[in-house]
């Protein structure tokens, strides 16, 4: 199955919180989109890894992605090494995305920046024919995405570009709330986390408002890139 966009998140809900409006927009444009979560988020303060897998499946249905996989890497303890790169390379070669979106380059949670580097490097190595991968007794062909974009997460990094997601904000919030174990619930007896505070979802919307303001959008999601952004002509930037 070839995808137009493949979004990676180190934890289930990373993608929903950070770039699901952009995914919804491109799905509405007829693009094929998939999600790969690296871990089940089993070290999270609230809920459990198994519950978050169920919530991730529900969120995938809301978003309308064509596939969602989980690599079941160790939350908190995965490494940027050959073994982990090869697992990601297999997914890149399986789905052959034109665009990869992944975690923030730098963030409060150390897993985010490490995952960003891991996925970005795997995208490069996936294009090297001398790195061989085999899935279901079949050799995979090499594939390198055209570009890697990094969504912005907890830290308010300055975006290199923003995407107007105004028509998709409510559907995005619905997908986020599929992970109800992680967010504010006055009846919950679980410990409070940075994302379970009462105003967190309001903060999520406020970040989109801030991202959109300079570009003239009501709501936008921001992204960073590690290389220069190329355009065909100046009108692409309007």
N, C-alpha and C positions, 0 to 999 in steps of 0.2 A: 504494500500500500504506500503510494507516494503522497507526501504531504506538502502543502505550501509552507506551513509554519509549524515548527515543533517547539513548544515551550517547556522548559525544564524548571522544576522547583525542588529545592533540597527537602522541604517539608510540604506535605499536603496543606493547602491553603495559601502558600506563597504566591502561586500564580493567580489565584482568585483575588487576593488582596491587592496585587501590584499591577497586573496587566490584563485582567479578564475583560475589561471594557474594550481594549484593543483587539483581543481575540474575538469577542462578540461582533465587533465592527467588521472584521475581515470575513468571518463566517457569513454575515449578512451580504457581503460582496460576492459570495460563492466560493471562497477559498476553503481548502481543507486544512483543518487544524487538529493537532494532537498535543497531549500533555504527558510528560514523563516525570514522576516524582522519584527522587533518589532514595528517600527513606520514608518510613511510615510515621515519623515524628514521635517515636515511642518515648523519648525523653521529655516530652512536653509536660508542663505543669498540670494541665487539666486533660481529662479524657484518657484515651489509651491509643496505642498504635493500631490495634484492630478496629476500634471505633472510627478512627480517622480514615481508615481505608474505606469503610462504608460511607462516611461522609464525602470522601473524594469521589466515589462512584456517583453519588447523588448530585454533587456539584457538576460533574461531567455531563450528566443528562440535562441539567439546566442550561449549561453553556452550549450544548450541541456539538461538542468535539467528537471526532470520529473514533478516537482511541485514547485511552488513558492507561499507562503502565506504571508499575512501581518496581524499582530495582532492589528494594529491601536492603540497601546499604545500612550500615550502623549509624544511627543518629548520633551526632556529636563526635564520632570516632572514625568516620570514613577518611581516607587519605587521598591526596593527589599523587597517585602512584600508577604503575603500569596496569595492575589488576583492575583498578577502578576506571581508569581511562578506557580500557578495552570494553568494559560493560557499556559505557556510553557510546563508544564507537559503533558497537553492534546496533544500537538503536538508531544512530544517525544513518548508518548504511541501510538499515531495514526500511526506514521511512523516507530517506532521501529528501529532507526539507530544503527549500530554497532559503528560508530564514530560520535561524534559531534565536530564541529569546530565553535568557536565563537570569539567575540571581544578581543582586546588586554587587558592584565591584568592591564596595566597602560598606559595612553596616554594623549595627550594635551586636547582632548575633554573629559569632565567629564562623558558624557554618555557612553563612551567606556568601561572604567574600571567598572562602575556600572553594565552595561549589562553583562560583562564577569562574574562577581560574581553572578548575578541573574541567568544566564543560567547554570553556573557550579553547583550551589546549586540545581537548579531544576532538573538537570540530576541525582543527588544523590537521591533526594526525590521521583523522578519518580519510583524508584525501591522499594519503601516502600508500601507494600500491604494494610496497614491501611489508606493510603491516597487514598480516593476514588474520581474518576472522571467519569463523565458521558457525552457522546456526542451522540446526536440524540437518546436520550432515551435508550442508551446502555451503560452498565458499561464497562470501559476500564480495561484491565489487566495491572499490573505493568510492567515496563520495565526500565532497566538502561543501557545506552550505556557502551561499554567496556572502552572507553577512551574519554576524552575531551581535545582538542587541542585549543590553542589560537593563532590566527594569529597576526602578527605585523603590526601596522598601522603608524601613523605619527611619533612617537618617534622611533629612531633607537635602539630598545632594542636588547640585545645580544640573538640570537636564541638558543634554546636547540637542534634543528635540522633543516635542510633545505631540501627542495624538489626540485629536478631538474625539471624546467618547460621550458627549452630552446625551445622545439619544439612547445610550445603553447603560446609564448609571443605575437605574432601578433593577434591571436584570443582573447587573454586576453585584449589587447588594444582596439580591436573592441568592446568587451563587455563593457569596461569602457566608451567608447565614446557614447554608447547608452544613457548615462546620460549627453547629450550635454549641458543641461541647467546649469550644475555645473562648466563647464570648460571654458577655455579662448575663448573668441569670441570678436574680435575687433569691431564688430558692436553692441555689447550689451550695454545697458544703465544701467544695474543693478550694484550694488556695487561690488567691488572686494572682494573676499574671499581668505583664504589661499590656496584653491585648484583651484582657477580660474586664478592664475598668469600664465604668458606665458610659463614658463619652467616647470610647475608642472608635465606634462606627461614625460618629460625627466628625472626628478627627480625620478619618479616612476620606470622607467627602470633602472636608476642608482642604486637604492636600490636593485633591483634584481641582478645586476652585483656584488655588494658588498657581498650580501648574498651567491652568488654562488662561489666566488673566493676561499675561504679556502677549499671548498669541491671539487674543480676542475670542477665546472659546469659554463657554460656561464651565465645562468640566474637561479636564485632560489628564492623561497619564504620561509621565516623563520617562525618558530612556537615556542611557549613556552608551557610547561606543568607544572602542579602543583605537580606532583609526579614523581618518578623515571621512566625512560623509560626502559622497559624490552625487551630483544631480545632472540631468541632461541639459537643463536650461534654467534660467532664473525664475520662470513662471512655476516651476515645480515647488518653489519655496513660498508661494503666496498662500 
